[in-house]
C-alpha cells in the first residue's frame, strides 16, 4: 500500500492555485494533483479559487443588476472552459515548473492509459476469445 502524498496547507494551496511553486516535500502531491483521474475536478477547483475573488469584487462594484450577474457568470464560465481546454499543457508546464523533467505528464498519462488498455484487452479476450478446448 503506497503512502498518500502530503497535501499543502490552505495558504500554500492558494499560492499553488495562483501559479506559485511548492517546496520539494509537496512534489509527489503536485504530480498526483495534475495526473490523477480527478484532475478535471481539481482543475475546476483551482480555476474557481482564482476567479471567485474577481467575480465577487465585480459584483460588489457593479451592483445587483441582472446584466451584471449574467456577465459575471458568463465570464466565470468562459474562464473555466478556457482552463479546461488547456488542461494537458497546463499540467506539463506546472510539472516542469516544479522541477520534473519535460515530458513527465505525457509519460505518466501514457503509463496509466496503457495499464487501463491492457486490462480492457484482457477482459475482452477472456470474454470473446475463449482458450482452445473450452
C-alpha positions in Angstrom: 0.0 0.0 0.0 1.5 3.3 -1.1 1.6 6.3 1.3 -0.6 9.2 0.2 1.4 12.3 -0.8 1.4 15.1 1.7 -1.1 17.8 0.9 -0.2 21.5 1.2 -2.0 23.6 3.8 -4.7 26.1 2.6 -2.4 29.1 2.3 0.2 27.1 0.2 -2.7 25.6 -1.8 -3.9 29.1 -2.8 -0.3 30.1 -3.6 -0.2 27.0 -5.8 -3.6 27.7 -7.4 -2.4 31.2 -8.3 0.6 29.7 -10.1 3.2 29.6 -7.4 5.6 26.7 -6.8 5.5 24.5 -3.7 8.5 23.2 -1.7 10.1 19.9 -2.7 8.2 17.9 0.0 5.0 18.6 -1.9 6.2 17.5 -5.3 4.6 14.0 -5.1 1.3 15.7 -4.3 1.8 18.0 -7.3 2.4 15.0 -9.5 -0.8 13.4 -8.1 -2.8 16.6 -8.4 -2.0 17.0 -12.1 -2.2 13.4 -13.2 -4.9 11.7 -11.1 -8.2 10.6 -12.5 -9.8 13.5 -10.6 -7.6 16.1 -12.4 -10.5 17.7 -14.2 -12.3 18.4 -10.9 -9.1 19.7 -9.4 -8.6 22.0 -12.3 -12.1 23.4 -11.9 -11.5 24.0 -8.2 -8.2 25.8 -8.8 -9.8 27.9 -11.5 -12.7 28.7 -9.2 -10.3 29.7 -6.4 -8.6 32.1 -8.9 -11.7 33.6 -10.5 -14.1 33.8 -7.5 -12.5 36.9 -5.9 -12.6 38.8 -9.2 -16.3 37.8 -9.7 -17.2 38.9 -6.2 -15.4 42.3 -6.5 -17.0 42.8 -9.9 -20.5 42.1 -8.4 -19.8 44.4 -5.4 -18.6 47.3 -7.6 -21.2 47.0 -10.4 -24.4 46.3 -8.3 -27.1 43.7 -8.5 -28.5 44.4 -12.0 -29.3 41.2 -13.8 -27.0 42.0 -16.7 -24.1 42.3 -14.2 -24.9 38.9 -12.8 -25.1 37.5 -16.3 -21.8 39.0 -17.3 -20.1 37.7 -14.1 -21.5 34.2 -14.7 -20.5 34.3 -18.3 -17.0 35.5 -17.6 -16.6 32.8 -14.9 -17.8 30.0 -17.2 -15.6 31.3 -20.0 -12.6 31.2 -17.6 -13.4 27.6 -16.6 -13.9 26.5 -20.2 -10.6 28.1 -21.2 -8.7 26.5 -18.3 -10.1 23.0 -19.1 -9.3 23.4 -22.8 -5.6 23.6 -22.0 -5.5 21.2 -19.1 -2.8 19.0 -20.5 -0.5 21.8 -21.5 -1.1 23.5 -18.1 -0.2 20.3 -16.3 3.0 19.8 -18.3 4.0 23.4 -17.6 3.3 23.1 -13.9 5.2 19.8 -13.5 8.2 21.4 -15.3 8.0 24.4 -13.1 8.1 22.1 -10.0 11.3 20.5 -11.2 10.0 17.4 -13.1 11.7 16.6 -16.4 9.9 17.8 -19.5 7.5 15.2 -20.8 6.7 13.8 -17.3 3.0 14.5 -17.8 2.8 12.6 -21.1 4.8 9.7 -19.8 2.7 9.3 -16.6 -0.6 9.6 -18.6 0.7 7.1 -21.2 1.6 4.6 -18.4 -1.9 5.0 -16.8 -3.6 4.6 -20.2 -1.5 1.6 -21.1 -2.5 -0.2 -17.9 -6.2 0.6 -18.5 -5.9 -0.6 -22.1 -4.2 -3.8 -21.1 -6.9 -4.5 -18.5 -9.6 -3.9 -21.1 -7.9 -6.1 -23.6 -7.6 -8.9 -21.0 -11.3 -8.7 -20.2 -12.2 -8.7 -23.9 -10.1 -11.7 -24.6 -11.4 -13.7 -21.6 -15.0 -13.0 -22.7 -14.9 -13.2 -26.5 -11.7 -15.2 -27.2 -12.0 -18.3 -25.1 -9.0 -20.6 -24.9 -8.9 -23.7 -27.0 -10.8 -26.6 -25.6 -13.5 -24.5 -23.8 
